[in-house]
Each structure stands twice: as structure tokens, then as C-alpha cells.
Amino acid sequence: MQPVAVGDRFTVIKDGIEYEFEAAEEGGYVVSVPLYPSCLSDGDTFEEALVNIEDALRDTLLAAKELGLDIPAELHAAIP
């Protein structure tokens, strides 16, 4: 992976889900899910940030399902 500068953004698609990463000023990455903008996470490394956002997305979608909230069809596969 190429080095990124603070504020640089890049997109990763894993298992059909798009994640947007941004290099954080304090180091590491902040990551979000464009289809579900309220789902955010971070990590000290790219790998940690990816694991953390996948966990956050799963938990967020489970809560949304329990509350009867709309979930984009593209994210249904992320719900266990």
C-alpha cells in the first residue's frame, strides 16, 4: 500500500461493500460507509480500521434491523 498524506481519502470495496478511508492527523485512519453515513470507525493501521468498520457496520445494521429502520439493499449481506 502506498503512503498516504493526512486528509487523503481512498475507497476500498470488500465483499461488495464500499468503505471510505481518510488518513487521520494523529495517525491511522478514519473510515466510513457511504451507504450508511452514520457508521464510522477508526484504527491505527489500515488493517485495524477495516476490521473495526466491519464490526461497526454489522452492529449498526443489527440495531437498525431491531428498530425497524431502513437498510440499503446493498448492505443486507452484511447482516448476520
BAMAR-791339 format. One record per atom (N, C-alpha, C): residue in one letter; x, y, z. Coordinates in steps of 0.02 Angstrom, whole numbers, plus 32768, in hexadecimal, padded with zeros to 4 digits. Example, Ala and Ser with C-alpha at 12.3 -4.5 7.8 and 13.67 -1.06 7.14 Angstrom:
BEGIN
A82947EE48186 A82677F1F8186 A82947F5B8186 S82827F908162 S82AC7FCB8165 S82858002818A 
END
This chain:
BEGIN
M802A7FC58000 M800080008000 M802C803E8000 Q801B806E7FD7 Q804180AC7FD3 Q803480D78010 P806780FE8025 P805D812C805D P80288161804A V80018176807B V7FCF81A98070 V7FDC81E4809E A7FCB821F8087 A7FD4825C80AE A7F95826980D7 V7F9E828E810D V7F6582A18137 V7F2F82C0810B G7EF282AA8114 G7EBA82C480EE G7EAD82A080AC D7EDE82798095 D7ED382528058 D7E9B82208063 R7E7182178030 R7E3A81E78033 R7E4281B37FFD F7E2C8177800C F7E2B81437FDA F7DF381137FEB T7DDC80F07FB8 T7DA380C27FBF T7DBC807A7FB8 V7D9F804F7FE2 V7DAC80087FDF V7D697FE57FD9 I7D647FB57FAC I7D277F8D7FA7 I7D397F467FBC K7D167F2E7FEF K7D217EEA8008 K7CDD7EC8800E D7CD87E8D7FF2 D7C997E677FF3 D7C5E7E917FDA G7C6C7EBB7FA8 G7C387EE47F89 G7C247F227FB0 I7C457F2F7FE8 I7C357F6A8011 I7C6D7F9D800A E7C5A7FDB7FFD E7C8B80117FF5 E7C9A80328038 Y7CDA80398046 Y7CF2805B8083 Y7D1E8096806D E7D1680CE808E E7D3F8108807E E7D6F811680B8 F7DAE811580A9 F7DE3812080DB F7DFF816680D3 E7E118183810C E7E3481C4810C E7E6D81C0813E A7EA981D48127 A7EE381D58153 A7ED8820B8188 A7EDE81F781C8 A7ED182258200 A7F10824C8213 E7F068288822C E7F3D82B48240 E7F6782948277 E7F47827182A5 E7F6A825382DE E7F87820E82CD G7F8081FB828E G7F9881BA8277 G7F5D818A826F G7F6781578249 G7F328127823E G7EFF8140820C Y7EC481238210 Y7E90813181DF Y7E4C81388200 V7E23816381E3 V7DDC816881F3 V7DB9814981B7 V7D86812181C3 V7D6580FE818C V7D1A81018193 S7CF78107815B S7CAE810C815B S7C9280DF8124 V7C5080D88126 V7C2C80B080F4 V7BFE80E180CF P7C0E80F38090 P7BE68124806D P7B9A8113806A L7B8980D38067 L7B4280C18065 L7B2080C780A9 Y7B4780CC80DE Y7B2B80D38122 Y7B5881048148 P7B5281458138 P7B8181788151 P7B87817D819D S7B56816581C2 S7B5B8168820B S7B8A81338227 C7BA1810781FC C7BCF80D18212 C7C1780E98206 L7C3A80F6823D L7C7F810E823B L7CAA80E4826A S7CEA80E0825A S7D1980C08287 S7D5F80DA8276 D7D9180BE8298 D7DD580D2828B D7E048099829D G7E4480A48292 G7E76807382A5 G7EBB8090829C D7EEB807482C0 D7F30808C82BC D7F518078827A T7F388041825C T7F528029821C T7F17801F81EC F7F27801881AC F7EF2800A817C F7ECD7FCA818F E7EF37F96819F E7ED57F5581AF E7EA77F5A81EC E7EBE7F7C8220 E7E967F84825C E7E577FAD824D A7E5E7FE28226 A7E24800B8214 A7DF17FE381ED L7E087FB881C0 L7DDA7F8F8199 L7DB47F5E81C5 V7DD67F3D81F2 V7DB57F0E8221 V7D837F35824C N7D977F6F8264 N7D6C7F968290 N7D2D7FAE826C I7D337FC5822D I7CF87FDD8209 I7CCA7FA381F8 E7CE57F6981E9 E7CBA7F2F81DC E7C927F1C821A D7CB37F1E8254 D7C8F7F118293 D7C5A7F4682A0 A7C6D7F858296 A7C3E7FBC82A2 A7C027FB88273 L7C0F7FA78234 L7BD87FA18204 L7BA97F698218 R7BC47F2F8229 R7B9A7EF7823F R7B6F7F0B827A D7B8D7F2982AD D7B687F3D82E9 D7B347F7382DA T7B467FA282B0 T7B187FD8829D T7ADC7FBC8277 L7AE97F8E8248 L7AB37F718221 L7A867F44824C L7AA37F20827B L7A7A7EF882A8 L7A4C7F2482D1 A7A667F5B82EA A7A3D7F8A8311 A7A067FA882E5 A7A187FBB82A8 A79E77FD8827A A79B07FA6826B K79C37F678261 K79917F338253 K79627F2B828E E797D7F2982CB E79547F228307 E79247F5D830F L793A7F9882FA L79107FD48300 L78E17FDD82C5 G78E67FB28294 G78BC7FB78259 G78CF7FEF822A L790E8005822C L7925803B8200 L7936801F81BB D7933804B818B D794580378147 D798F80288142 I799E7FF4811D I79E37FE08110 I79EA7FD980C5 P7A1C7FFB80A7 P7A257FF5805F P7A2D7FAC804B A7A0E7F998015 A7A107F547FFD A7A577F3B7FF3 E7A847F687FDF E7ACA7F547FD3 E7AED7F3E8013 L7AD17F50804D L7AF17F3F808D L7AD27F0380AF H7A9E7EE78093 H7A7C7EAE80B4 H7AAB7E7380C0 A7ADB7E698094 A7B0A7E31809B A7B377E3A80D8 A7B3D7E7780F2 A7B697E83812C A7B467E73816E I7B057E64816B I7AE07E5481A8 I7AE47E0981B4 P7AFF7DF681EE P7B047DAD81FC P7AC07D8D8208 
END
